[in-house]
Amino acid sequence: MEQIDMFDIINTKNEIPDKKIPKTAVLKKKELWCPYCSKPVIFTADRVLGVKRCPYCGISNKDYNVKMVNDRWIKR
């Protein structure tokens, strides 16, 4: 029998990232929606590259889909 850990059952790296946050999802302060994991997460700092990353799938907060789903574009 094969042992299953928590990260085996977590959905990471969707084939097609989410286009919008589900209506039932509630984001807390400092949380962003990860379109690749399909869940709210607090992105952690990557001090080497100077960006924030999803702790589950490792995608950056500078990714196009992360910005689109969270409406994080700079408005001028």
N, C-alpha and C positions, 0 to 999 in steps of 0.2 A: 504494500500500500504506500502510495506516494504522499509525502507530507506537503501540506499546503500552508503557506504563510499569508499574512495580510496583503502583501503586495501582489500576490498571484490573483487575488480576486478584485483588486482595484482596477478600474478601467483607465488605462493610460494610452495616450497616442491614438485617438480616434482616427479612422481612415479619412473621415470627412469631419472637420472641426465644426462646432456649433456656430450658427450664424447669429443667434440672439440668446439672451438669458431666458430660461423658462419662467413663466408667470408665477409659478409656485415657489421659486427660489427667492430667499431673502438673504441679502448680503449684509454682513455686519461691518462695522467700521474697520477700515484697512483691508478688507477682503476684495478680491477681484474674481471674476468668473474665468476659470481656465477652460477654453473651448476644446482643448484636447483631452482633458480629464473629465469634462462635463460635471464640474462641481466647484463650489466656492472655496478658494484657498487664499492664504496670506503669502504673497510672494516673498522669498527670502533674498537677502543681499548676496551677490557674487562679487566679492571684493577684488578679485583679479580682473574681471571684465568691466566692473562698474555698472552692472545692471541688476535687476531683481529677477529671480527665477522661480518657477513653480517647484515646490519641494517633491512632487510626485513624478512629473514627466520631464522637468528641467527646461521647459520652454521659457524664453525671456519675455519680460513685459514690453519689450520693443517689437515683438512679433506683430505682423499685420493683423492676424485674426484676433489676438488678444486685445489690441487697440480697438478693432471694429466692434467686438462684442461688448466691450466695457465703455464704449464711447469716450475714449481717451485721446482723441486727436487734439492737437493744439489749434485753437481757434483764433485767427488773427483778425 
